[in-house]
Amino acid sequence: MASDDDDAPRRDEDEVCPICKSSRYLNPDMRFLINPECYHRMCESCVDRIFSSGPNACPVIGCKKTLRKARFRTQTFEDIGVEREVDIRKRVMGILNRREDEFDSKLDWDNFLEQRETMIMNLVTGVDVAKTEANLRKYETSHLDSIRANKTRETQEASSFLEQQSFEQEQSRLRRQAAREEYEREQNDLVTGRENILSRLAAGGPGDAASIAREGQKVLLKKSSARRSEEERLRQKQAALRGEKKKGKGSALASGAAFRGDSDIEPSLIKGLKKVSIPEPEKPYDPFGGLGELDKKDYYVLQDRYPSQWLEEARTSTTKAAGGFDIKEYYSRTLFEAFAGLGCFIEEEVSKRDAVSQPFGFVNRGSAAVKRSDDVF
């Protein structure tokens, strides 16, 4: 029968390194380290002795994994199973870091959370480990841009939260300081006003008491109104500052949400993501609004000379040529203005416009009896 001492938890001084068999009882400064590859504990001296020259196999009997010194760290939790589960959960959630606003519905978001938790528990309990790891690697390779964008967005939210907290603490400190200074100022003004009234009463006549009291009351009211107006101004200024803070935070989150380069692709691992189309690149500025090239000669051929008596003078005049007049430019502009409307069919455009403007299910019964004129002008 096992004794009660075997069931008691082991004390820190009873811990023994499984490699060199050193105990904390003989070496109180000994530190135990673990590696996330296999989670076998060993002392810091064994880590320096075995892995200083480079990667090496784990010295624990039966473990074939290759370990590196840079990955050794101090154990956080006493239970090594909890330590391993936390590391797996952190790694999986760093890859599957989708957010609720990326899904079409609440049901899709809940399904994603359940799927992510199932994958975490598969890795923790050792069920379908190879398949789960393959799915994670495939998803990480295919959606690297969205993973980085969500990590950046999460970092921005954390920094914004810390900035908001520090801002609120600073505002609270300033309000307390202003209230304390205001209280001291009121007390000083009250004492000063009382001393002033007493000195004036002592120096004045018997009938001056009422007028002195009224003047003192007016001074107090004036100072009180000035103080209230100053408080209102400070309150409005603080509200404006809070509005700017919220606006900056919203723009940062919007920019983070807009940068999802692969969100328009339906991944095979996650279902229910929103279809976010990538905006088309901005086209070059067109001063003619898409009318095309205005010098396109589809209906005419520009010749070098046209017979015209009143243009002969402009052709041979050196004065007009010196002023910049070009007879060929005049020919081109005149012919373009003459043929520019041949490609426009006003009747078809009006019919399309009327069809778009009519409500759904509307039937124009009188349109058959109305014959549209051929001359639209």
C-alpha positions, 0 to 999 in steps of 0.5 A: 500500500502506498504511503501518504507521502507518495501522494503529497505534491513535490516541493521545489527543493525535491525537484531533480533534473532527469538528465544530470540528476541534480536537485534543487536541494543541493543547488537552490539557484538551479532553473528548469527550462522546457522546449515547445517541441517536446516539453521535456524539463531539464536544468539550464546547465544541461541545456548549455552543455548539450545545445550550445554547439548547435541543434541536437536531439533531445537527451530524454530516452525515447524522444527523437526530436531535434531541439534548439537552444534558442527555443528553451524557456521557463515553464509558466504553468505547473502542469505541463499539459496546461503549458502545452495546451496554451502554446497550441491554442496561441499558435492556432488562434494566431493563424485562424485569426478571423474576426466576426465582422468578416462573416456573413452571419452570426451562425457562420461566426459561431461555426468558425469558433467551433471549428477552431476549437475542434482543431485545437482539441485535436492537437491537444489530445492527439487526434488527426494531428497530421491532417490538422497540421496540414490544413493549418499549413495550407491555410496559412500559406494561402491567406498570409495577407489576411493573417498579417492584416488581422494581426496588424489590426489587433495590434492597433486596437490594443495600442488604441485601447492603451492610449485611450486608458492613458488619455482618460487617466490624464483627463481624470487627473487634470479634472481633480487638479482643476477642481482642487485649484478652483476650490482653493481659488474660491476660498481665497476669493471669499476671504479676500472679498470678506476682508474688503467688505469689512475694511470698507464698512470700517472706513465708510459711514453708517448709511453705506452698509447696504450699498457695500453689501450690494456691490460685494454681491455683484462682484461675487455673481460676476466671478461665479458667471465667469467661472461657469463660462470657463468650465463650459469652455473646458468641457466643450474642449474635452468633448472635441478632443474625445471626438477626435480620438474616436474618429482616429480610432474608427479610421484606423480600424476601417483601414485595417478592415479594408486591407483583406486582399484574399477575402473575395476567395472562398477558402476551403477551410473556413465557410461563410466569409463575406465577399469583399471585392477588390476595388478597380484601379483608378483610371486616368482622367478623361476630360470628355467623360468617356466620349472617346477620341474627339479627333476620330474620323469615322465619317469623314476624311480630312483634306489639305485644302477645300475650295472657299473664296472667303478662306483664301485671304486667311490662307495667304495672310501673313498677319493671321499666320503670325497670330497663330491661325492655322487653316488646317485646324479650322478644317478639322474643327469644322468637320468634327462639329458637323459629324459629331452627333452622328453616333448619338441615337437620342430616341434609344437613350430616352427609351432606356432612361424611361425604362429605368425610371419606371417602377417595377411592374409598371406598364405604360398602356398609352405608349403603343398609341403614341408615335415618337417623332423622327425629328428629336430636335 
